[in-house]
C-alpha cells in the first residue's frame, strides 16, 4: 500500500457500520472477564451482520474474538505484518487474511477496511493502534467513530486521562466527545452509530494533539 494513499486528504462520508475494527491483546490477561468480553463482542458482530477486522492473530483475545465471530457465522478478516506472522501466530481459518509488509501498512489497511474502531483490553500495541485512529478522527482525516469497551474498569484511568487532557487544554473539549466508552457491547455499538465525528467537531489548530 502506498504510504501516501491513507489517510485521504478529503474524508469520505461516514458509512453505516458494516465492519468494525477491533484492537485487543495478543494475550488473554489475568481476569477471565477479558476473554469472555472478546468472545461476546465477536459473536455480537456476527449476529449484527458486521464483519470483524482485527490483527489477524490466533493467540490471546484476538484469537478468542475471531473464533467466536466465525463460530457464530460471521466474517473475521485479519491484517498482520510479515514480521508478526510467527510471533502472533497468524490465524489459519479466517474469512480473509492480509499479510502486509509493515506495522504502518497494517494500521492503514485495517482502517481502510473498517467503518468504526473499538478498543478492547490490550497492551501497548492496542493502545497505539487506537490512538492513531483517534488522531485521524480528530484531524478530520476520517469520519469513523472510535469506541472503548471498558471491561471491568480496565480503561478507567485512560478515560480519566482523556478527561484530564481536555480539562488542562491539551485536547479541545469538542474532541473529547470523539471517544465513546461503554461497559456493555450492545450499548457501545448503538452509540457508535450516532457518535460525533469530524463533521461535528472540526480541527481548528487550537489546543493540543
Backbone as CSV, one residue per row, in Angstrom:
resi,resn,N_x,N_y,N_z,CA_x,CA_y,CA_z,C_x,C_y,C_z
1,UNK,0.847,-1.205,0.000,0.000,0.000,0.000,0.869,1.236,0.000
2,UNK,0.575,2.188,-0.841,1.309,3.441,-0.924,1.073,4.240,0.347
3,UNK,2.165,4.665,0.982,2.042,5.395,2.243,1.281,6.692,2.081
4,UNK,1.229,7.213,0.860,0.532,8.479,0.642,-0.964,8.303,0.413
5,UNK,-1.421,7.056,0.357,-2.816,6.820,-0.011,-3.760,6.860,1.171
6,UNK,-3.225,6.840,2.403,-4.091,6.881,3.578,-3.337,7.531,4.724
7,UNK,-3.996,8.375,5.497,-5.390,8.787,5.402,-5.623,9.698,4.188
8,UNK,-6.827,9.698,3.649,-7.131,10.542,2.496,-7.178,12.004,2.895
9,UNK,-6.899,12.903,1.951,-6.941,14.328,2.249,-8.369,14.813,2.454
10,UNK,-9.323,14.169,1.787,-10.736,14.506,1.954,-11.473,13.284,2.460
11,UNK,-11.970,13.312,3.701,-12.613,12.124,4.253,-13.918,11.805,3.549
12,UNK,-14.202,10.530,3.337,-15.468,10.133,2.725,-16.607,10.279,3.718
13,UNK,-17.840,10.248,3.270,-18.979,10.303,4.189,-18.941,9.138,5.176
14,UNK,-19.419,9.374,6.379,-19.454,8.321,7.380,-20.475,7.255,6.977
15,UNK,-20.045,5.995,6.800,-20.966,4.945,6.371,-21.667,4.302,7.561
16,UNK,-22.648,3.455,7.273,-23.207,2.643,8.347,-22.167,1.599,8.734
17,UNK,-22.375,0.963,9.875,-21.370,0.028,10.377,-21.526,-1.345,9.722
18,UNK,-20.789,-1.549,8.656,-20.755,-2.856,8.005,-19.591,-3.685,8.510
19,UNK,-18.555,-2.997,8.995,-17.376,-3.679,9.524,-16.794,-2.859,10.664
20,UNK,-16.279,-3.544,11.667,-15.733,-2.880,12.848,-14.324,-3.398,13.097
21,UNK,-13.394,-2.481,13.201,-12.010,-2.827,13.510,-11.840,-2.862,15.024
22,UNK,-11.357,-3.986,15.541,-11.187,-4.147,16.981,-9.710,-4.316,17.303
23,UNK,-9.207,-3.470,18.191,-7.842,-3.568,18.684,-7.890,-4.227,20.059
24,UNK,-7.161,-5.315,20.234,-7.154,-6.003,21.528,-5.884,-6.825,21.659
25,UNK,-5.700,-7.429,22.835,-4.440,-8.054,23.178,-4.145,-9.367,22.464
26,UNK,-2.851,-9.596,22.252,-2.368,-10.893,21.796,-2.153,-11.823,22.990
27,UNK,-2.452,-11.313,24.183,-2.503,-12.107,25.414,-3.937,-12.073,25.915
28,UNK,-4.265,-12.967,26.854,-5.635,-13.030,27.377,-5.820,-12.204,28.642
29,UNK,-4.717,-11.832,29.307,-4.843,-11.138,30.570,-5.156,-12.098,31.700
30,UNK,-5.116,-11.595,32.912,-5.293,-12.439,34.097,-6.760,-12.748,34.359
31,UNK,-7.611,-11.754,34.184,-9.035,-11.896,34.505,-9.758,-12.583,33.343
32,UNK,-10.496,-13.627,33.631,-11.237,-14.351,32.591,-12.310,-13.488,31.942
33,UNK,-12.669,-12.387,32.593,-13.685,-11.491,32.034,-13.225,-10.887,30.715
34,UNK,-11.924,-10.755,30.531,-11.418,-10.167,29.289,-11.684,-11.094,28.105
35,UNK,-11.407,-12.375,28.290,-11.681,-13.327,27.208,-13.177,-13.415,26.939
36,UNK,-13.978,-13.443,27.993,-15.423,-13.512,27.830,-15.943,-12.307,27.049
37,UNK,-15.374,-11.127,27.336,-15.801,-9.921,26.633,-15.408,-9.978,25.161
38,UNK,-14.195,-10.468,24.877,-13.746,-10.570,23.490,-14.611,-11.551,22.711
39,UNK,-14.909,-12.689,23.317,-15.768,-13.672,22.656,-17.165,-13.105,22.438
40,UNK,-17.685,-12.425,23.446,-19.014,-11.844,23.329,-19.085,-10.776,22.257
41,UNK,-18.028,-9.985,22.133,-18.039,-8.934,21.119,-17.944,-9.539,19.727
42,UNK,-17.129,-10.585,19.584,-17.046,-11.262,18.293,-18.380,-11.842,17.869
43,UNK,-19.079,-12.485,18.806,-20.394,-13.053,18.498,-21.398,-11.963,18.156
44,UNK,-21.337,-10.854,18.895,-22.280,-9.755,18.662,-22.122,-9.198,17.256
45,UNK,-20.883,-9.008,16.819,-20.665,-8.502,15.467,-21.252,-9.460,14.435
46,UNK,-21.055,-10.763,14.659,-21.594,-11.753,13.720,-23.111,-11.694,13.673
47,UNK,-23.747,-11.622,14.829,-25.214,-11.574,14.898,-25.746,-10.315,14.232
48,UNK,-25.011,-9.216,14.363,-25.439,-7.950,13.755,-25.106,-7.880,12.261
49,UNK,-24.441,-8.895,11.728,-24.075,-8.885,10.324,-22.916,-7.970,10.001
50,UNK,-22.075,-7.699,10.994,-20.918,-6.828,10.815,-19.645,-7.669,10.745
51,UNK,-18.786,-7.350,9.808,-17.511,-8.056,9.689,-16.546,-7.589,10.770
52,UNK,-15.798,-8.517,11.334,-14.750,-8.200,12.286,-13.443,-7.989,11.530
53,UNK,-12.827,-6.829,11.741,-11.493,-6.542,11.222,-10.562,-6.503,12.427
54,UNK,-9.482,-7.275,12.396,-8.608,-7.330,13.576,-7.195,-7.681,13.143
55,UNK,-6.319,-7.851,14.127,-4.903,-8.012,13.859,-4.450,-9.326,13.284
56,UNK,-5.355,-10.275,13.112,-5.025,-11.497,12.396,-4.373,-12.604,13.193
57,UNK,-4.168,-12.400,14.503,-3.506,-13.411,15.309,-4.455,-14.478,15.832
58,UNK,-3.889,-15.663,16.097,-4.678,-16.768,16.641,-4.626,-16.810,18.164
59,UNK,-3.732,-16.033,18.765,-3.499,-16.112,20.203,-4.225,-14.987,20.937
60,UNK,-4.347,-15.145,22.253,-4.880,-14.106,23.109,-6.325,-13.740,22.821
61,UNK,-6.658,-12.495,23.148,-8.027,-12.024,22.924,-8.346,-11.950,21.442
62,UNK,-7.329,-11.673,20.616,-7.559,-11.634,19.166,-8.114,-12.960,18.675
63,UNK,-7.448,-14.041,19.061,-7.880,-15.352,18.606,-9.239,-15.737,19.146
64,UNK,-9.483,-15.449,20.431,-10.767,-15.779,21.049,-11.910,-15.041,20.373
65,UNK,-11.700,-13.786,20.070,-12.729,-12.975,19.421,-13.020,-13.478,18.010
66,UNK,-11.956,-13.784,17.262,-12.146,-14.264,15.896,-12.870,-15.603,15.870
67,UNK,-12.489,-16.511,16.761,-13.145,-17.816,16.823,-14.629,-17.674,17.133
68,UNK,-14.947,-16.752,18.045,-16.350,-16.537,18.404,-17.142,-15.981,17.233
69,UNK,-16.551,-15.027,16.513,-17.235,-14.449,15.354,-17.472,-15.498,14.280
70,UNK,-16.452,-16.290,13.993,-16.586,-17.328,12.972,-17.581,-18.400,13.404
71,UNK,-17.532,-18.763,14.691,-18.430,-19.783,15.207,-19.889,-19.378,15.153
72,UNK,-20.129,-18.050,15.161,-21.497,-17.538,15.084,-21.910,-17.235,13.651
73,UNK,-21.095,-17.664,12.694,-21.443,-17.473,11.290,-21.028,-16.146,10.700
74,UNK,-20.170,-15.410,11.404,-19.750,-14.109,10.914,-18.454,-14.143,10.136
75,UNK,-18.020,-12.969,9.696,-16.761,-12.819,8.980,-15.687,-12.287,9.922
76,UNK,-14.485,-12.859,9.824,-13.331,-12.375,10.567,-12.199,-12.166,9.573
77,UNK,-11.787,-10.919,9.432,-10.775,-10.549,8.442,-9.552,-10.030,9.182
78,UNK,-8.424,-10.698,8.996,-7.210,-10.342,9.707,-6.227,-9.579,8.849
79,UNK,-5.468,-8.700,9.511,-4.385,-7.963,8.847,-3.163,-8.067,9.748
80,UNK,-2.096,-8.666,9.242,-0.926,-8.912,10.068,0.346,-8.663,9.267
81,UNK,1.341,-7.982,9.850,2.609,-7.803,9.149,3.421,-9.090,9.146
82,UNK,4.216,-9.278,8.125,5.001,-10.500,7.991,5.851,-10.753,9.239
83,UNK,6.389,-9.697,9.828,7.259,-9.837,10.996,6.548,-10.431,12.208
84,UNK,5.211,-10.385,12.226,4.454,-10.901,13.363,3.700,-12.189,13.050
85,UNK,3.874,-12.710,11.847,3.139,-13.921,11.472,3.434,-15.063,12.445
86,UNK,4.689,-15.229,12.822,5.038,-16.300,13.755,4.826,-15.875,15.199
87,UNK,5.154,-14.636,15.544,5.047,-14.195,16.938,3.599,-14.178,17.413
88,UNK,2.695,-13.675,16.586,1.283,-13.625,16.958,0.516,-14.825,16.391
89,UNK,1.213,-15.707,15.713,0.650,-16.938,15.151,-0.580,-16.621,14.302
90,UNK,-0.322,-16.270,13.060,-1.403,-15.886,12.153,-2.495,-16.955,12.120
91,UNK,-3.718,-16.507,12.251,-4.860,-17.419,12.296,-5.075,-18.043,10.916
92,UNK,-5.121,-19.390,10.837,-5.221,-20.042,9.527,-6.645,-20.193,8.991
93,UNK,-7.650,-19.894,9.806,-9.011,-20.218,9.387,-9.925,-19.032,9.210
94,UNK,-9.368,-17.877,8.906,-10.163,-16.662,8.790,-10.883,-16.566,7.451
95,UNK,-11.865,-15.689,7.406,-12.540,-15.398,6.142,-11.526,-14.900,5.118
96,UNK,-10.668,-13.967,5.556,-9.545,-13.500,4.752,-8.415,-13.093,5.685
97,UNK,-7.187,-13.308,5.240,-6.010,-12.870,5.991,-5.097,-12.097,5.051
98,UNK,-4.866,-10.839,5.393,-3.969,-9.993,4.615,-2.615,-9.945,5.327
99,UNK,-1.559,-10.389,4.676,-0.212,-10.287,5.222,0.456,-9.096,4.552
100,UNK,0.864,-8.117,5.365,1.411,-6.869,4.830,2.872,-6.724,5.253
101,UNK,3.512,-5.664,4.757,4.944,-5.537,4.956,5.378,-4.794,6.197
102,UNK,4.478,-4.034,6.834,4.899,-3.213,7.971,3.721,-2.934,8.894
103,UNK,4.055,-2.405,10.074,3.008,-2.015,11.012,2.184,-0.857,10.448
104,UNK,2.843,0.048,9.725,2.096,1.150,9.115,1.060,0.611,8.143
105,UNK,1.472,-0.316,7.309,0.531,-0.887,6.340,-0.600,-1.616,7.049
106,UNK,-0.286,-2.261,8.148,-1.330,-2.955,8.914,-2.405,-1.975,9.352
107,UNK,-1.986,-0.878,9.998,-2.956,0.089,10.501,-3.727,0.759,9.370
108,UNK,-3.034,1.064,8.292,-3.699,1.717,7.171,-4.751,0.820,6.534
109,UNK,-4.419,-0.453,6.343,-5.380,-1.365,5.710,-6.544,-1.669,6.642
110,UNK,-6.265,-1.849,7.932,-7.351,-2.074,8.883,-8.330,-0.904,8.864
111,UNK,-7.792,0.299,8.794,-8.645,1.486,8.751,-9.447,1.544,7.463
112,UNK,-8.797,1.195,6.361,-9.472,1.225,5.061,-10.635,0.238,5.005
113,UNK,-10.476,-0.907,5.667,-11.489,-1.957,5.615,-12.636,-1.741,6.598
114,UNK,-12.504,-0.775,7.502,-13.423,-0.661,8.636,-14.281,0.592,8.571
115,UNK,-15.426,0.509,9.246,-16.326,1.649,9.382,-16.283,2.265,10.776
116,UNK,-15.632,1.588,11.723,-15.521,2.092,13.091,-14.352,1.389,13.760
117,UNK,-13.872,1.976,14.858,-12.759,1.418,15.620,-13.193,1.192,17.064
118,UNK,-12.833,0.030,17.613,-13.177,-0.279,19.000,-11.935,-0.819,19.712
119,UNK,-11.698,-0.328,20.908,-10.587,-0.775,21.741,-11.101,-1.682,22.852
120,UNK,-10.614,-2.920,22.872,-10.847,-3.865,23.956,-9.568,-3.959,24.787
121,UNK,-9.578,-4.633,25.933,-8.354,-4.731,26.724,-7.172,-5.233,25.905
122,UNK,-6.032,-4.612,26.138,-4.819,-4.975,25.427,-3.646,-4.212,25.997
123,UNK,-2.520,-4.258,25.301,-1.306,-3.624,25.777,-0.887,-2.442,24.920
124,UNK,0.428,-2.252,24.815,0.959,-1.099,24.102,0.477,-1.042,22.656
125,UNK,0.511,-2.185,21.970,0.140,-2.198,20.556,-1.301,-1.787,20.331
126,UNK,-2.203,-2.317,21.173,-3.627,-1.977,21.038,-3.848,-0.489,21.234
127,UNK,-3.165,0.067,22.247,-3.326,1.490,22.528,-2.742,2.340,21.401
128,UNK,-1.608,1.917,20.856,-1.005,2.641,19.732,-1.952,2.684,18.538
129,UNK,-2.528,1.544,18.201,-3.417,1.472,17.043,-4.659,2.334,17.240
130,UNK,-5.240,2.254,18.430,-6.438,3.049,18.711,-6.113,4.538,18.715
131,UNK,-4.971,4.902,19.298,-4.594,6.316,19.384,-4.401,6.924,18.004
132,UNK,-3.828,6.149,17.088,-3.646,6.674,15.734,-4.992,6.871,15.046
133,UNK,-5.896,5.911,15.200,-7.229,6.058,14.617,-7.938,7.282,15.196
134,UNK,-7.792,7.483,16.499,-8.425,8.621,17.162,-7.833,9.940,16.670
135,UNK,-6.527,9.961,16.456,-5.879,11.170,15.951,-6.358,11.501,14.544
136,UNK,-6.505,10.474,13.699,-7.039,10.713,12.349,-8.439,11.321,12.437
137,UNK,-9.244,10.819,13.369,-10.598,11.362,13.534,-10.545,12.814,13.989
138,UNK,-9.631,13.121,14.918,-9.505,14.492,15.411,-9.119,15.449,14.284
139,UNK,-8.233,14.993,13.424,-7.777,15.836,12.327,-8.772,15.897,11.172
140,UNK,-9.834,15.115,11.252,-10.828,15.117,10.188,-10.423,14.299,8.988
141,UNK,-9.417,13.439,9.149,-8.962,12.607,8.038,-9.868,11.402,7.826
142,UNK,-10.617,11.019,8.849,-11.657,10.009,8.709,-12.896,10.496,9.445
143,UNK,-14.021,9.865,9.142,-15.261,10.137,9.865,-15.762,8.848,10.499
144,UNK,-14.832,8.062,10.959,-15.169,6.760,11.526,-15.120,6.847,13.047
145,UNK,-16.203,6.466,13.719,-16.278,6.622,15.171,-15.308,5.705,15.906
146,UNK,-14.924,6.145,17.106,-13.959,5.430,17.938,-14.595,5.102,19.290
147,UNK,-14.578,3.828,19.674,-15.204,3.413,20.918,-14.288,2.580,21.793
148,UNK,-14.550,2.615,23.082,-13.799,1.825,24.062,-14.779,0.936,24.812
149,UNK,-14.532,-0.385,24.794,-15.303,-1.294,25.627,-14.533,-1.459,26.932
150,UNK,-15.037,-0.810,27.952,-14.314,-0.720,29.228,-14.691,-1.905,30.128
151,UNK,-14.006,-3.013,29.933,-14.305,-4.260,30.642,-13.747,-4.202,32.058
152,UNK,-14.631,-4.360,33.045,-14.218,-4.379,34.456,-13.349,-3.186,34.845
153,UNK,-13.626,-2.038,34.251,-12.888,-0.828,34.607,-11.459,-0.789,34.103
154,UNK,-11.111,-1.674,33.156,-9.726,-1.751,32.688,-9.221,-0.409,32.161
155,UNK,-10.093,0.345,31.501,-9.662,1.613,30.914,-10.125,2.834,31.704
156,UNK,-10.472,2.659,32.961,-10.907,3.794,33.769,-9.860,4.906,33.790
157,UNK,-8.598,4.534,34.001,-7.553,5.558,34.102,-7.249,6.198,32.752
158,UNK,-7.358,5.424,31.675,-7.159,6.014,30.352,-8.257,7.024,30.062
159,UNK,-9.505,6.657,30.349,-10.610,7.575,30.126,-10.477,8.806,31.016
160,UNK,-9.968,8.607,32.230,-9.701,9.736,33.108,-8.635,10.658,32.547
161,UNK,-7.629,10.053,31.904,-6.593,10.873,31.272,-7.162,11.676,30.118
162,UNK,-8.067,11.085,29.334,-8.728,11.842,28.271,-9.431,13.069,28.868
163,UNK,-10.106,12.870,29.996,-10.776,13.986,30.658,-9.767,15.038,31.112
164,UNK,-8.649,14.566,31.686,-7.611,15.488,32.152,-7.031,16.291,30.991
165,UNK,-6.790,15.619,29.860,-6.203,16.297,28.704,-7.124,17.403,28.196
166,UNK,-8.426,17.156,28.224,-9.380,18.186,27.820,-9.431,19.310,28.849
167,UNK,-9.453,18.940,30.123,-9.545,19.940,31.187,-8.308,20.835,31.235
168,UNK,-7.147,20.263,30.935,-5.904,21.022,31.004,-5.545,21.718,29.703
169,UNK,-6.409,21.625,28.708,-6.205,22.397,27.494,-5.375,21.735,26.413
170,UNK,-5.110,20.417,26.542,-4.340,19.724,25.520,-5.214,19.053,24.469
171,UNK,-6.476,18.864,24.768,-7.453,18.341,23.815,-8.645,19.286,23.817
172,UNK,-8.988,19.883,22.673,-10.174,20.742,22.638,-11.393,19.972,23.145
173,UNK,-12.218,20.570,23.981,-13.351,19.849,24.566,-14.234,19.140,23.549
174,UNK,-14.412,19.733,22.369,-15.260,19.090,21.356,-14.696,17.745,20.933
175,UNK,-13.374,17.601,20.980,-12.759,16.362,20.535,-12.765,15.283,21.616
176,UNK,-13.005,15.682,22.850,-13.150,14.658,23.895,-14.339,13.762,23.599
177,UNK,-15.339,14.290,22.929,-16.539,13.513,22.619,-16.305,12.495,21.505
178,UNK,-15.138,12.539,20.858,-14.860,11.574,19.794,-14.658,10.164,20.343
179,UNK,-14.389,10.039,21.640,-14.214,8.722,22.258,-15.506,8.325,22.953
180,UNK,-16.137,7.273,22.464,-17.353,6.729,23.070,-16.951,5.543,23.938
181,UNK,-17.312,5.563,25.199,-16.941,4.472,26.111,-18.178,3.887,26.771
182,UNK,-18.255,2.568,26.789,-19.353,1.861,27.427,-18.834,0.546,28.021
183,UNK,-19.595,0.004,28.963,-19.236,-1.286,29.555,-19.994,-2.437,28.916
184,UNK,-21.070,-2.132,28.197,-21.868,-3.162,27.542,-21.694,-3.077,26.025
185,UNK,-21.328,-4.175,25.383,-21.053,-4.122,23.936,-22.236,-3.687,23.093
186,UNK,-23.440,-4.111,23.439,-24.612,-3.730,22.652,-24.826,-2.225,22.699
187,UNK,-24.641,-1.643,23.873,-24.813,-0.194,24.030,-23.723,0.545,23.267
188,UNK,-22.505,0.014,23.317,-21.404,0.650,22.600,-21.678,0.697,21.103
189,UNK,-22.128,-0.408,20.530,-22.415,-0.423,19.096,-23.512,0.564,18.729
190,UNK,-24.541,0.642,19.544,-25.632,1.575,19.263,-25.141,3.015,19.300
191,UNK,-24.281,3.320,20.253,-23.763,4.689,20.356,-22.827,5.029,19.203
192,UNK,-22.091,4.036,18.719,-21.182,4.293,17.601,-21.949,4.684,16.335
193,UNK,-23.184,4.221,16.224,-23.997,4.544,15.047,-24.314,6.033,14.965
194,UNK,-24.315,6.723,16.098,-24.658,8.146,16.122,-23.562,8.974,16.778
195,UNK,-22.347,8.414,16.876,-21.262,9.099,17.577,-20.831,10.357,16.840
196,UNK,-20.345,11.373,17.578,-19.810,12.574,16.923,-18.633,12.209,16.027
197,UNK,-18.452,12.964,14.971,-17.329,12.739,14.069,-16.728,14.076,13.703
198,UNK,-15.823,14.045,12.753,-15.197,15.283,12.293,-16.219,16.243,11.692
199,UNK,-17.406,15.747,11.357,-18.448,16.635,10.829,-18.918,17.608,11.903
200,UNK,-18.915,17.147,13.177,-19.425,17.978,14.260,-18.317,18.719,14.993
201,UNK,-17.116,18.117,15.042,-16.021,18.717,15.802,-14.815,18.840,14.886
202,UNK,-14.629,20.002,14.328,-13.577,20.154,13.331,-12.291,20.690,13.954
203,UNK,-11.172,20.204,13.416,-9.864,20.645,13.871,-9.665,22.114,13.482
204,UNK,-9.296,22.946,14.463,-9.097,24.371,14.207,-7.654,24.796,14.386
205,UNK,-6.833,23.891,14.929,-5.454,24.273,15.220,-5.310,24.800,16.629
206,UNK,-6.413,25.013,17.348,-6.362,25.454,18.734,-6.293,24.256,19.653
207,UNK,-5.450,24.302,20.616,-5.375,23.186,21.562,-4.316,22.186,21.148
208,UNK,-4.362,21.013,21.762,-3.293,20.047,21.604,-3.544,19.036,20.521
209,UNK,-2.707,18.000,20.562,-2.828,16.933,19.580,-2.471,15.604,20.224
